[in-house]
């Protein structure tokens, strides 16, 4: 579910753009949207595959509040939280010990979005782009069960930092308040898919 999914997503947007209809703002002043999603891909653990590797998808939640008009669209302010973990566990029967490593990643961000919907004219789509300023925390822990005669030191590490990332997204509403969303970006996943609730 990599590049093909992304191509299908943008293909759906192009199809929506070809349907003539009256332009309706899907994100108006005072609207709130809560999104719950699962991320696919990302810099965390890419290329780290094989026996013993286990990855959780990036789980994310975001919130957007529409602040009002901005140019030909509307803009929102909100936040997002994402979490991902990666583990490597493998038994070595010859040396009689177990290698057990675990990485965890947490992202907490403040994000702003700009929504522009006149280009497609559909009352079901909400398309937007945005930027996120995020605090990121990463950690590594060695839980391995080494042989009794092992003289090394188990290594642990943690670090954090602040960074910017961008995103492009779309929401499709099945009802006035419930829909699905897709976002492409590098906040905590390359592609995030999930459900959105507007209230």
GUVEXDO-832888 format. One record per residue (C-alpha): residue number from 1; residue in one letter; x, y, z. Coordinates in Angstrom, 3 decimals, decimal comma, m for minus. Each point is the difference from the previous one (the first is absolute). Last residue first. Example, Ala and Ser with C-alpha at 12.3 -4.5 7.8 and 13.67 -1.06 7.14 Angstrom:
# residues 2
<atom><resi>2</resi><resn>S</resn><xx>13,670</xx><yy>m1,060</yy><zz>7,140</zz></atom>
<atom><resi>1</resi><resn>A</resn><xx>m1,370</xx><yy>m3,440</yy><zz>0,660</zz></atom>
//
This chain:
# residues 199
<atom><resi>199</resi><resn>X</resn><xx>m18,686</xx><yy>19,036</yy><zz>15,126</zz></atom>
<atom><resi>198</resi><resn>X</resn><xx>1,844</xx><yy>m1,747</yy><zz>m2,825</zz></atom>
<atom><resi>197</resi><resn>X</resn><xx>1,157</xx><yy>m3,621</yy><zz>0,426</zz></atom>
<atom><resi>196</resi><resn>X</resn><xx>2,836</xx><yy>m1,448</yy><zz>m2,068</zz></atom>
<atom><resi>195</resi><resn>X</resn><xx>1,008</xx><yy>m3,606</yy><zz>m0,634</zz></atom>
<atom><resi>194</resi><resn>X</resn><xx>3,382</xx><yy>m1,296</yy><zz>m1,070</zz></atom>
<atom><resi>193</resi><resn>X</resn><xx>2,842</xx><yy>m0,247</yy><zz>m2,481</zz></atom>
<atom><resi>192</resi><resn>X</resn><xx>3,530</xx><yy>1,388</yy><zz>0,451</zz></atom>
<atom><resi>191</resi><resn>X</resn><xx>2,667</xx><yy>m0,080</yy><zz>m2,662</zz></atom>
<atom><resi>190</resi><resn>X</resn><xx>3,702</xx><yy>0,825</yy><zz>0,422</zz></atom>
<atom><resi>189</resi><resn>X</resn><xx>m0,279</xx><yy>m0,391</yy><zz>3,764</zz></atom>
<atom><resi>188</resi><resn>X</resn><xx>0,944</xx><yy>1,999</yy><zz>3,104</zz></atom>
<atom><resi>187</resi><resn>X</resn><xx>0,007</xx><yy>3,535</yy><zz>m1,368</zz></atom>
<atom><resi>186</resi><resn>X</resn><xx>1,366</xx><yy>m0,831</yy><zz>m3,449</zz></atom>
<atom><resi>185</resi><resn>X</resn><xx>m2,942</xx><yy>0,722</yy><zz>m2,237</zz></atom>
<atom><resi>184</resi><resn>X</resn><xx>m2,984</xx><yy>m1,471</yy><zz>m1,818</zz></atom>
<atom><resi>183</resi><resn>X</resn><xx>m3,356</xx><yy>0,117</yy><zz>1,757</zz></atom>
<atom><resi>182</resi><resn>X</resn><xx>m3,115</xx><yy>m2,068</yy><zz>m0,647</zz></atom>
<atom><resi>181</resi><resn>X</resn><xx>m3,372</xx><yy>0,525</yy><zz>1,627</zz></atom>
<atom><resi>180</resi><resn>X</resn><xx>m3,282</xx><yy>m1,806</yy><zz>0,504</zz></atom>
<atom><resi>179</resi><resn>X</resn><xx>m3,346</xx><yy>1,501</yy><zz>0,930</zz></atom>
<atom><resi>178</resi><resn>X</resn><xx>m2,585</xx><yy>0,709</yy><zz>2,673</zz></atom>
<atom><resi>177</resi><resn>X</resn><xx>m1,738</xx><yy>3,336</yy><zz>0,610</zz></atom>
<atom><resi>176</resi><resn>X</resn><xx>m2,309</xx><yy>0,864</yy><zz>m2,889</zz></atom>
<atom><resi>175</resi><resn>X</resn><xx>0,006</xx><yy>m3,634</yy><zz>m1,118</zz></atom>
<atom><resi>174</resi><resn>X</resn><xx>2,426</xx><yy>m2,055</yy><zz>m2,112</zz></atom>
<atom><resi>173</resi><resn>X</resn><xx>2,505</xx><yy>2,853</yy><zz>0,138</zz></atom>
<atom><resi>172</resi><resn>X</resn><xx>3,211</xx><yy>m0,238</yy><zz>m2,017</zz></atom>
<atom><resi>171</resi><resn>X</resn><xx>3,025</xx><yy>1,670</yy><zz>1,558</zz></atom>
<atom><resi>170</resi><resn>X</resn><xx>3,126</xx><yy>0,989</yy><zz>m1,868</zz></atom>
<atom><resi>169</resi><resn>X</resn><xx>3,598</xx><yy>0,607</yy><zz>0,928</zz></atom>
<atom><resi>168</resi><resn>X</resn><xx>3,362</xx><yy>1,517</yy><zz>m0,811</zz></atom>
<atom><resi>167</resi><resn>X</resn><xx>2,642</xx><yy>0,254</yy><zz>2,716</zz></atom>
<atom><resi>166</resi><resn>X</resn><xx>3,154</xx><yy>1,858</yy><zz>0,986</zz></atom>
<atom><resi>165</resi><resn>X</resn><xx>2,589</xx><yy>m0,505</yy><zz>2,730</zz></atom>
<atom><resi>164</resi><resn>X</resn><xx>1,902</xx><yy>2,243</yy><zz>2,393</zz></atom>
<atom><resi>163</resi><resn>X</resn><xx>2,331</xx><yy>m1,214</yy><zz>2,759</zz></atom>
<atom><resi>162</resi><resn>X</resn><xx>0,645</xx><yy>m0,040</yy><zz>3,748</zz></atom>
<atom><resi>161</resi><resn>X</resn><xx>2,255</xx><yy>m2,461</yy><zz>1,793</zz></atom>
<atom><resi>160</resi><resn>X</resn><xx>0,225</xx><yy>m3,030</yy><zz>2,248</zz></atom>
<atom><resi>159</resi><resn>X</resn><xx>2,381</xx><yy>m2,768</yy><zz>0,988</zz></atom>
<atom><resi>158</resi><resn>X</resn><xx>0,092</xx><yy>m3,292</yy><zz>1,829</zz></atom>
<atom><resi>157</resi><resn>X</resn><xx>2,559</xx><yy>m2,791</yy><zz>0,168</zz></atom>
<atom><resi>156</resi><resn>X</resn><xx>0,500</xx><yy>m3,320</yy><zz>1,731</zz></atom>
<atom><resi>155</resi><resn>X</resn><xx>2,913</xx><yy>m2,400</yy><zz>m0,427</zz></atom>
<atom><resi>154</resi><resn>X</resn><xx>0,432</xx><yy>m3,156</yy><zz>2,030</zz></atom>
<atom><resi>153</resi><resn>X</resn><xx>3,619</xx><yy>m0,178</yy><zz>1,118</zz></atom>
<atom><resi>152</resi><resn>X</resn><xx>2,373</xx><yy>m2,780</yy><zz>m1,041</zz></atom>
<atom><resi>151</resi><resn>X</resn><xx>1,502</xx><yy>m2,774</yy><zz>2,143</zz></atom>
<atom><resi>150</resi><resn>X</resn><xx>m1,920</xx><yy>m3,025</yy><zz>m1,284</zz></atom>
<atom><resi>149</resi><resn>X</resn><xx>0,830</xx><yy>m3,094</yy><zz>2,074</zz></atom>
<atom><resi>148</resi><resn>X</resn><xx>m3,612</xx><yy>m0,528</yy><zz>1,056</zz></atom>
<atom><resi>147</resi><resn>X</resn><xx>m1,231</xx><yy>0,034</yy><zz>m3,594</zz></atom>
<atom><resi>146</resi><resn>X</resn><xx>m2,077</xx><yy>3,063</yy><zz>m1,085</zz></atom>
<atom><resi>145</resi><resn>X</resn><xx>m3,729</xx><yy>0,444</yy><zz>0,520</zz></atom>
<atom><resi>144</resi><resn>X</resn><xx>m0,608</xx><yy>3,061</yy><zz>m2,142</zz></atom>
<atom><resi>143</resi><resn>X</resn><xx>m2,180</xx><yy>2,883</yy><zz>1,199</zz></atom>
<atom><resi>142</resi><resn>X</resn><xx>2,038</xx><yy>2,685</yy><zz>m1,810</zz></atom>
<atom><resi>141</resi><resn>X</resn><xx>m1,943</xx><yy>3,257</yy><zz>m0,039</zz></atom>
<atom><resi>140</resi><resn>X</resn><xx>m0,239</xx><yy>2,757</yy><zz>m2,597</zz></atom>
<atom><resi>139</resi><resn>X</resn><xx>m1,820</xx><yy>3,314</yy><zz>0,290</zz></atom>
<atom><resi>138</resi><resn>X</resn><xx>m1,408</xx><yy>2,734</yy><zz>m2,217</zz></atom>
<atom><resi>137</resi><resn>X</resn><xx>m1,776</xx><yy>3,246</yy><zz>0,865</zz></atom>
<atom><resi>136</resi><resn>X</resn><xx>m1,272</xx><yy>2,512</yy><zz>m2,531</zz></atom>
<atom><resi>135</resi><resn>X</resn><xx>m1,396</xx><yy>3,462</yy><zz>0,695</zz></atom>
<atom><resi>134</resi><resn>X</resn><xx>m1,869</xx><yy>1,230</yy><zz>m3,028</zz></atom>
<atom><resi>133</resi><resn>X</resn><xx>m0,703</xx><yy>3,128</yy><zz>m2,011</zz></atom>
<atom><resi>132</resi><resn>X</resn><xx>m2,480</xx><yy>m1,085</yy><zz>m2,652</zz></atom>
<atom><resi>131</resi><resn>X</resn><xx>m0,798</xx><yy>1,555</yy><zz>m3,354</zz></atom>
<atom><resi>130</resi><resn>X</resn><xx>m3,114</xx><yy>m0,308</yy><zz>m2,118</zz></atom>
<atom><resi>129</resi><resn>X</resn><xx>m1,874</xx><yy>m0,904</yy><zz>m3,137</zz></atom>
<atom><resi>128</resi><resn>X</resn><xx>m3,685</xx><yy>m0,441</yy><zz>m0,577</zz></atom>
<atom><resi>127</resi><resn>X</resn><xx>m2,823</xx><yy>m1,720</yy><zz>m1,853</zz></atom>
<atom><resi>126</resi><resn>X</resn><xx>m3,512</xx><yy>m0,446</yy><zz>1,423</zz></atom>
<atom><resi>125</resi><resn>X</resn><xx>m2,189</xx><yy>m2,181</yy><zz>m2,187</zz></atom>
<atom><resi>124</resi><resn>X</resn><xx>m3,712</xx><yy>m0,804</yy><zz>0,383</zz></atom>
<atom><resi>123</resi><resn>X</resn><xx>m1,545</xx><yy>3,252</yy><zz>m1,227</zz></atom>
<atom><resi>122</resi><resn>X</resn><xx>1,874</xx><yy>m0,322</yy><zz>m3,291</zz></atom>
<atom><resi>121</resi><resn>X</resn><xx>1,048</xx><yy>3,095</yy><zz>m1,977</zz></atom>
<atom><resi>120</resi><resn>X</resn><xx>3,511</xx><yy>m1,318</yy><zz>m0,744</zz></atom>
<atom><resi>119</resi><resn>X</resn><xx>2,029</xx><yy>3,221</yy><zz>m0,286</zz></atom>
<atom><resi>118</resi><resn>X</resn><xx>m2,206</xx><yy>1,892</yy><zz>2,466</zz></atom>
<atom><resi>117</resi><resn>X</resn><xx>1,191</xx><yy>m2,188</yy><zz>2,876</zz></atom>
<atom><resi>116</resi><resn>X</resn><xx>3,049</xx><yy>1,694</yy><zz>1,522</zz></atom>
<atom><resi>115</resi><resn>X</resn><xx>0,943</xx><yy>m0,754</yy><zz>3,587</zz></atom>
<atom><resi>114</resi><resn>X</resn><xx>3,123</xx><yy>1,395</yy><zz>1,675</zz></atom>
<atom><resi>113</resi><resn>X</resn><xx>1,373</xx><yy>m1,917</yy><zz>2,978</zz></atom>
<atom><resi>112</resi><resn>X</resn><xx>2,029</xx><yy>0,909</yy><zz>3,090</zz></atom>
<atom><resi>111</resi><resn>X</resn><xx>1,670</xx><yy>m2,518</yy><zz>2,243</zz></atom>
<atom><resi>110</resi><resn>X</resn><xx>1,305</xx><yy>m0,284</yy><zz>3,539</zz></atom>
<atom><resi>109</resi><resn>X</resn><xx>1,793</xx><yy>m3,284</yy><zz>0,534</zz></atom>
<atom><resi>108</resi><resn>X</resn><xx>0,666</xx><yy>m2,897</yy><zz>2,346</zz></atom>
<atom><resi>107</resi><resn>X</resn><xx>2,013</xx><yy>m2,867</yy><zz>m1,506</zz></atom>
<atom><resi>106</resi><resn>X</resn><xx>0,998</xx><yy>m3,163</yy><zz>1,875</zz></atom>
<atom><resi>105</resi><resn>X</resn><xx>2,398</xx><yy>m2,683</yy><zz>m1,255</zz></atom>
<atom><resi>104</resi><resn>X</resn><xx>0,896</xx><yy>m3,318</yy><zz>1,629</zz></atom>
<atom><resi>103</resi><resn>X</resn><xx>2,874</xx><yy>m2,385</yy><zz>m0,771</zz></atom>
<atom><resi>102</resi><resn>X</resn><xx>0,325</xx><yy>m3,491</yy><zz>1,497</zz></atom>
<atom><resi>101</resi><resn>X</resn><xx>2,791</xx><yy>m2,565</yy><zz>m0,062</zz></atom>
<atom><resi>100</resi><resn>X</resn><xx>m0,112</xx><yy>m3,641</yy><zz>1,189</zz></atom>
<atom><resi>99</resi><resn>X</resn><xx>2,793</xx><yy>m2,418</yy><zz>m0,887</zz></atom>
<atom><resi>98</resi><resn>X</resn><xx>m0,639</xx><yy>m3,286</yy><zz>1,781</zz></atom>
<atom><resi>97</resi><resn>X</resn><xx>2,631</xx><yy>m2,331</yy><zz>1,443</zz></atom>
<atom><resi>96</resi><resn>X</resn><xx>1,059</xx><yy>m3,622</yy><zz>m0,245</zz></atom>
<atom><resi>95</resi><resn>X</resn><xx>3,220</xx><yy>0,439</yy><zz>m2,005</zz></atom>
<atom><resi>94</resi><resn>X</resn><xx>m1,044</xx><yy>m2,598</yy><zz>m2,588</zz></atom>
<atom><resi>93</resi><resn>X</resn><xx>m3,747</xx><yy>0,478</yy><zz>0,465</zz></atom>
<atom><resi>92</resi><resn>X</resn><xx>0,143</xx><yy>3,724</yy><zz>m0,871</zz></atom>
<atom><resi>91</resi><resn>X</resn><xx>m3,513</xx><yy>1,351</yy><zz>0,501</zz></atom>
<atom><resi>90</resi><resn>X</resn><xx>m1,064</xx><yy>3,151</yy><zz>m1,870</zz></atom>
<atom><resi>89</resi><resn>X</resn><xx>m1,869</xx><yy>3,128</yy><zz>0,986</zz></atom>
<atom><resi>88</resi><resn>X</resn><xx>0,044</xx><yy>3,288</yy><zz>m1,899</zz></atom>
<atom><resi>87</resi><resn>X</resn><xx>m2,538</xx><yy>2,653</yy><zz>0,890</zz></atom>
<atom><resi>86</resi><resn>X</resn><xx>m1,414</xx><yy>3,120</yy><zz>m1,609</zz></atom>
<atom><resi>85</resi><resn>X</resn><xx>m2,418</xx><yy>2,459</yy><zz>1,552</zz></atom>
<atom><resi>84</resi><resn>X</resn><xx>m2,096</xx><yy>2,884</yy><zz>m1,265</zz></atom>
<atom><resi>83</resi><resn>X</resn><xx>m1,983</xx><yy>2,809</yy><zz>1,602</zz></atom>
<atom><resi>82</resi><resn>X</resn><xx>m1,612</xx><yy>3,159</yy><zz>m1,406</zz></atom>
<atom><resi>81</resi><resn>X</resn><xx>m1,650</xx><yy>3,038</yy><zz>1,588</zz></atom>
<atom><resi>80</resi><resn>X</resn><xx>m1,491</xx><yy>2,918</yy><zz>m1,924</zz></atom>
<atom><resi>79</resi><resn>X</resn><xx>m1,061</xx><yy>3,567</yy><zz>0,639</zz></atom>
<atom><resi>78</resi><resn>X</resn><xx>m2,328</xx><yy>2,747</yy><zz>m1,104</zz></atom>
<atom><resi>77</resi><resn>X</resn><xx>m0,418</xx><yy>3,155</yy><zz>m2,017</zz></atom>
<atom><resi>76</resi><resn>X</resn><xx>m2,130</xx><yy>0,332</yy><zz>m3,098</zz></atom>
<atom><resi>75</resi><resn>X</resn><xx>m0,137</xx><yy>2,199</yy><zz>m3,048</zz></atom>
<atom><resi>74</resi><resn>X</resn><xx>m2,662</xx><yy>0,822</yy><zz>m2,534</zz></atom>
<atom><resi>73</resi><resn>X</resn><xx>0,218</xx><yy>0,529</yy><zz>m3,740</zz></atom>
<atom><resi>72</resi><resn>X</resn><xx>0,214</xx><yy>2,750</yy><zz>m2,612</zz></atom>
<atom><resi>71</resi><resn>X</resn><xx>2,172</xx><yy>2,161</yy><zz>2,217</zz></atom>
<atom><resi>70</resi><resn>X</resn><xx>m0,270</xx><yy>m1,133</yy><zz>3,600</zz></atom>
<atom><resi>69</resi><resn>X</resn><xx>m3,496</xx><yy>m0,374</yy><zz>1,383</zz></atom>
<atom><resi>68</resi><resn>X</resn><xx>m0,678</xx><yy>m1,252</yy><zz>3,510</zz></atom>
<atom><resi>67</resi><resn>X</resn><xx>1,731</xx><yy>m1,636</yy><zz>2,986</zz></atom>
<atom><resi>66</resi><resn>X</resn><xx>m1,092</xx><yy>m3,534</yy><zz>m0,834</zz></atom>
<atom><resi>65</resi><resn>X</resn><xx>1,045</xx><yy>m2,360</yy><zz>2,804</zz></atom>
<atom><resi>64</resi><resn>X</resn><xx>2,021</xx><yy>m3,079</yy><zz>m0,929</zz></atom>
<atom><resi>63</resi><resn>X</resn><xx>0,812</xx><yy>m3,006</yy><zz>2,206</zz></atom>
<atom><resi>62</resi><resn>X</resn><xx>2,333</xx><yy>m2,887</yy><zz>m0,741</zz></atom>
<atom><resi>61</resi><resn>X</resn><xx>0,440</xx><yy>m3,576</yy><zz>1,205</zz></atom>
<atom><resi>60</resi><resn>X</resn><xx>2,675</xx><yy>m2,394</yy><zz>m1,149</zz></atom>
<atom><resi>59</resi><resn>X</resn><xx>1,117</xx><yy>m3,613</yy><zz>0,159</zz></atom>
<atom><resi>58</resi><resn>X</resn><xx>3,138</xx><yy>m0,710</yy><zz>m2,000</zz></atom>
<atom><resi>57</resi><resn>X</resn><xx>m0,246</xx><yy>m3,635</yy><zz>m1,049</zz></atom>
<atom><resi>56</resi><resn>X</resn><xx>1,588</xx><yy>m2,444</yy><zz>2,421</zz></atom>
<atom><resi>55</resi><resn>X</resn><xx>3,194</xx><yy>m1,682</yy><zz>m1,102</zz></atom>
<atom><resi>54</resi><resn>X</resn><xx>1,349</xx><yy>m3,482</yy><zz>0,765</zz></atom>
<atom><resi>53</resi><resn>X</resn><xx>3,377</xx><yy>m1,285</yy><zz>m1,157</zz></atom>
<atom><resi>52</resi><resn>X</resn><xx>1,034</xx><yy>m3,519</yy><zz>1,080</zz></atom>
<atom><resi>51</resi><resn>X</resn><xx>0,861</xx><yy>m1,257</yy><zz>m3,452</zz></atom>
<atom><resi>50</resi><resn>X</resn><xx>0,379</xx><yy>2,754</yy><zz>m2,552</zz></atom>
<atom><resi>49</resi><resn>X</resn><xx>m0,536</xx><yy>3,704</yy><zz>m0,402</zz></atom>
<atom><resi>48</resi><resn>X</resn><xx>1,708</xx><yy>3,234</yy><zz>1,004</zz></atom>
<atom><resi>47</resi><resn>X</resn><xx>m0,072</xx><yy>1,820</yy><zz>m3,336</zz></atom>
<atom><resi>46</resi><resn>X</resn><xx>m2,388</xx><yy>2,627</yy><zz>1,306</zz></atom>
<atom><resi>45</resi><resn>X</resn><xx>m0,030</xx><yy>m0,219</yy><zz>3,799</zz></atom>
<atom><resi>44</resi><resn>X</resn><xx>m1,147</xx><yy>3,491</yy><zz>0,809</zz></atom>
<atom><resi>43</resi><resn>X</resn><xx>0,356</xx><yy>2,140</yy><zz>m3,090</zz></atom>
<atom><resi>42</resi><resn>X</resn><xx>m3,638</xx><yy>m0,380</yy><zz>m0,929</zz></atom>
<atom><resi>41</resi><resn>X</resn><xx>m2,286</xx><yy>m2,607</yy><zz>m1,474</zz></atom>
<atom><resi>40</resi><resn>X</resn><xx>m3,688</xx><yy>m0,460</yy><zz>0,703</zz></atom>
<atom><resi>39</resi><resn>X</resn><xx>m1,785</xx><yy>1,960</yy><zz>2,694</zz></atom>
<atom><resi>38</resi><resn>X</resn><xx>m3,260</xx><yy>m0,942</yy><zz>1,678</zz></atom>
<atom><resi>37</resi><resn>X</resn><xx>m2,545</xx><yy>2,688</yy><zz>0,718</zz></atom>
<atom><resi>36</resi><resn>X</resn><xx>m2,367</xx><yy>1,733</yy><zz>2,396</zz></atom>
<atom><resi>35</resi><resn>X</resn><xx>m1,218</xx><yy>3,453</yy><zz>m1,052</zz></atom>
<atom><resi>34</resi><resn>X</resn><xx>m1,910</xx><yy>2,599</yy><zz>2,007</zz></atom>
<atom><resi>33</resi><resn>X</resn><xx>m1,460</xx><yy>2,940</yy><zz>m1,899</zz></atom>
<atom><resi>32</resi><resn>X</resn><xx>m1,362</xx><yy>3,209</yy><zz>1,509</zz></atom>
<atom><resi>31</resi><resn>X</resn><xx>m1,987</xx><yy>2,592</yy><zz>m1,941</zz></atom>
<atom><resi>30</resi><resn>X</resn><xx>m0,187</xx><yy>3,550</yy><zz>1,393</zz></atom>
<atom><resi>29</resi><resn>X</resn><xx>0,712</xx><yy>1,728</yy><zz>m3,302</zz></atom>
<atom><resi>28</resi><resn>X</resn><xx>m0,700</xx><yy>m2,326</yy><zz>m2,905</zz></atom>
<atom><resi>27</resi><resn>X</resn><xx>1,666</xx><yy>m3,159</yy><zz>m1,261</zz></atom>
<atom><resi>26</resi><resn>X</resn><xx>m2,014</xx><yy>m1,764</yy><zz>m2,699</zz></atom>
<atom><resi>25</resi><resn>X</resn><xx>m0,564</xx><yy>3,182</yy><zz>m1,971</zz></atom>
<atom><resi>24</resi><resn>X</resn><xx>m2,462</xx><yy>m0,672</yy><zz>m2,814</zz></atom>
<atom><resi>23</resi><resn>X</resn><xx>0,662</xx><yy>0,709</yy><zz>m3,672</zz></atom>
<atom><resi>22</resi><resn>X</resn><xx>m2,991</xx><yy>m0,789</yy><zz>m2,187</zz></atom>
<atom><resi>21</resi><resn>X</resn><xx>0,545</xx><yy>m3,055</yy><zz>m2,117</zz></atom>
<atom><resi>20</resi><resn>X</resn><xx>1,850</xx><yy>m1,168</yy><zz>m3,099</zz></atom>
<atom><resi>19</resi><resn>X</resn><xx>1,816</xx><yy>m3,324</yy><zz>0,460</zz></atom>
<atom><resi>18</resi><resn>X</resn><xx>3,506</xx><yy>0,122</yy><zz>m1,512</zz></atom>
<atom><resi>17</resi><resn>X</resn><xx>1,658</xx><yy>1,009</yy><zz>3,277</zz></atom>
<atom><resi>16</resi><resn>X</resn><xx>m1,384</xx><yy>m3,070</yy><zz>1,741</zz></atom>
<atom><resi>15</resi><resn>X</resn><xx>1,740</xx><yy>m2,208</yy><zz>m2,563</zz></atom>
<atom><resi>14</resi><resn>X</resn><xx>3,302</xx><yy>1,788</yy><zz>0,613</zz></atom>
<atom><resi>13</resi><resn>X</resn><xx>m0,376</xx><yy>m0,523</yy><zz>3,745</zz></atom>
<atom><resi>12</resi><resn>X</resn><xx>m0,711</xx><yy>m3,690</yy><zz>m0,522</zz></atom>
<atom><resi>11</resi><resn>X</resn><xx>3,127</xx><yy>m0,267</yy><zz>m2,161</zz></atom>
<atom><resi>10</resi><resn>X</resn><xx>1,996</xx><yy>1,667</yy><zz>2,769</zz></atom>
<atom><resi>9</resi><resn>X</resn><xx>m1,025</xx><yy>m2,772</yy><zz>2,393</zz></atom>
<atom><resi>8</resi><resn>X</resn><xx>0,501</xx><yy>m2,726</yy><zz>m2,598</zz></atom>
<atom><resi>7</resi><resn>X</resn><xx>3,557</xx><yy>1,227</yy><zz>m0,610</zz></atom>
<atom><resi>6</resi><resn>X</resn><xx>0,723</xx><yy>0,015</yy><zz>3,753</zz></atom>
<atom><resi>5</resi><resn>X</resn><xx>m1,322</xx><yy>m3,536</yy><zz>0,348</zz></atom>
<atom><resi>4</resi><resn>X</resn><xx>2,134</xx><yy>m1,203</yy><zz>m2,916</zz></atom>
<atom><resi>3</resi><resn>X</resn><xx>3,113</xx><yy>1,667</yy><zz>1,494</zz></atom>
<atom><resi>2</resi><resn>X</resn><xx>m0,219</xx><yy>m2,011</yy><zz>3,212</zz></atom>
<atom><resi>1</resi><resn>X</resn><xx>m2,628</xx><yy>m2,477</yy><zz>1,043</zz></atom>
//
